[in-house]
């Protein structure tokens, strides 16, 4: 039921992970800035990875109320993480690169805007009625569509920081590396007793159609973000 949300989120769920390459040429100031930011960003990147896994873990066999609660928590967690990342960029100061102050301010603005957008999705999910499976499926489709749009904002939020020598310096910092989600995925592929499939097969079929269509959002530049 929740697969489309997971697919839409997969491309941009964890920021700062599209960083690649390394260089020994960046100056100490650039490296110091990257360390300052990445040390603060690490727990927020982890929080985003965990939120992504929450959505995936509820995709296969969960009831509407479980999906609603999981998605609501995940969207709020991502919003909180984005705001904390914005504060981390602010605390690190303007990066010592060309137009560093503008790069910093743009990242702060975009991260805060993305956080606000995720909170909007949370409100949208919270407003769904999990007792009416057909309406819930239709509403979840709208949430998935909104998530696909927000994904692009996610990908752009720190794109300028990820360019050039600054991005190379960040790629070398452990705090900006791809985390492993601490939320274990579900292993059962069969529906639970009392699940949507058991309660109303027709509604379940409609819900599946609404939430398993391939995401139209473009994938991130790095395949690592698509897990």
Helices and strands as residue ranges (DSSP letters): H 3-10, H 28-57, H 64-92, H 100-126, H 133-157, H 164-171, G 174-176, H 196-199, H 201-211, G 223-226
